Amino acid sequence: MNRLRFINWLQSFRRPHHSNDISRTIEDSLRTYARDFQAIDPGTERQWQNLHAAIVKEQKSLRIRHTAIPVNFWKPAISFALVSIILIGAGIFLFRSGTARTYETANGQQSTMTLPDGSEVTLNHTSELTAYHSPFERIRRVSLKGEAFFHIQKDKKPFIITTDAGTVQVLGTQFNVRVRDGRMEVAVISGIVKISGVRDGIDSSIILSQGQFSMCVKNGFPESPGQVPFSEYPGWLHGKFMFYRANLFSAYKEIESHFDISILVEGRQSPDETITGTIDNRNAESALAALVRLTGKHFRHEGTKYIIY
């Protein structure tokens, strides 16, 4: 949001206007800012609707007062309404003028960052985290693509993670969130988290406590809580791949991204085939050797590519 645009908008009211022009100018300007704010937070649309209703109500009130009250009283009423509407617009501007920062990792890369509230996040390879911060917000919120381990500082403000497969809400805890190919996995190391998913417009949530694990697919509900499937979960923090009911092709993709290599698959392989197991990720050769042992397949190395057959 450009503050200079907002200042210029306020200064424009120093010039004389007819009352209807003032109302229309204010409404058009606030509508423009509402669209900008909505790009940051979809909840802005609801706030705009409330503000628009207030403007319409005030316009009707001014027309009634204009016909019933002498002119010398009518101008202060316009001034008061104008100041009120400007203050409402300024309030939305200040409330929504927070910052957003995006952190990204590439193939074979991991990164740890500290958020403004002191929470620590470690991103796995090919992941993206956007952190939103505003002193007026009643929540702490981030959006995630990929995989990250969170160590959230305790605070009265809830910490909310949004993904394309569901949302996770906590107050303070340690947990891992993995979001790949429309599937979200959440494992709680300590504390309690709430996972929510939406299907056909209906929201469903479950609670996970220490040592529990759940999955949620895009446009689906979270599965019932189960125990974390591996003792050293998440494996990527301990030098291991851990696949739990994982699609075989997603396992190939995980190894590709971690080592920044290319894997080609020859022959017919079922897209529904899944694997569960732990694989050492010290190098690509050993990881692929372990993977093909789990699946009964073979691999060969040709130039810069690994061929699964």
Summary of the structure (lengths in Angstrom):
residues: 309
radius of gyration: 26.8
end to end distance: 53.0
largest distance: 92.1
contacts: 923
relative contact order: 0.07
helix: 36%
strand: 34%
